[in-house]
Amino acid sequence: MKYLVRVEIRLRKDLHDPEGTVTLSCLQDLGLRQVRSVRSGKVYYLEVETNSKEEAFKIADEACRRLLANPVKDEYSIEIIAEY
């Protein structure tokens, strides 16, 4: 079975996000003053071939811990979005 896994990496909430700050400023300069906050991040889509959703989740979590996320500055979330 194959699983499509969505991994979202973002800065920890207690850290300053300069890219988000600049984006917020630009949006407000464009007249979108209703936007109050912007946080930036990355999204990865992993196609994982394994026997179960649980195993696909574990593999994605290991990928985050070993490569995709920096534990000093990042937090992440994992979602299984499709199986086929």
C-alpha positions in Angstrom: 0.0 0.0 0.0 1.2 3.5 -0.8 0.4 6.5 1.4 0.7 10.2 0.6 1.9 12.0 3.7 1.9 15.8 4.1 4.6 17.2 6.4 4.5 20.8 7.5 7.6 22.4 9.0 7.4 25.7 10.7 9.4 27.8 13.2 8.5 27.3 16.8 6.0 29.9 18.0 8.4 31.5 20.4 10.9 32.3 17.6 10.9 35.4 15.5 9.9 34.8 11.8 11.6 37.4 9.7 10.0 36.1 6.4 6.6 36.2 8.0 7.2 39.8 9.2 8.2 41.0 5.8 5.3 39.2 4.1 2.9 40.8 6.6 4.3 44.2 5.9 4.0 43.7 2.1 0.4 42.5 2.4 -0.5 45.5 4.5 1.2 47.8 2.0 -1.1 46.2 -0.7 -4.1 47.3 1.4 -4.8 44.0 3.0 -4.8 45.5 6.5 -7.1 42.8 7.9 -4.2 40.4 7.9 -2.7 40.6 11.4 -0.1 37.9 11.4 1.9 35.8 9.0 4.1 32.7 9.8 6.2 31.1 7.1 7.0 27.4 6.7 7.6 24.5 4.3 5.4 21.7 3.2 6.7 18.3 2.0 4.7 15.5 0.4 6.1 12.1 0.9 4.9 9.0 -0.9 5.6 6.1 1.4 5.1 2.5 0.5 4.4 0.4 3.6 1.9 -2.0 5.2 -0.1 0.5 7.4 -1.0 4.1 8.1 0.8 3.8 11.4 4.0 2.7 9.8 3.8 5.5 7.2 3.4 8.0 10.0 6.4 6.6 11.8 8.5 6.8 8.7 7.5 10.4 8.1 8.2 11.2 11.8 11.7 9.7 11.5 12.3 11.7 8.3 11.4 14.9 10.3 13.5 14.0 13.2 16.5 13.0 11.1 16.5 15.5 8.3 13.5 17.7 7.6 13.1 19.6 10.9 15.7 21.2 13.0 14.7 20.4 16.7 16.3 23.6 17.9 14.1 25.9 15.8 11.3 23.9 14.1 8.1 22.2 15.0 6.2 19.9 12.6 3.0 18.2 11.9 2.3 15.0 9.9 -0.9 14.1 8.1 -1.8 11.1 6.0 -3.8 12.6 3.2 -4.3 9.6 0.8 -3.8 5.9 0.5 -3.7 4.0 -2.8 
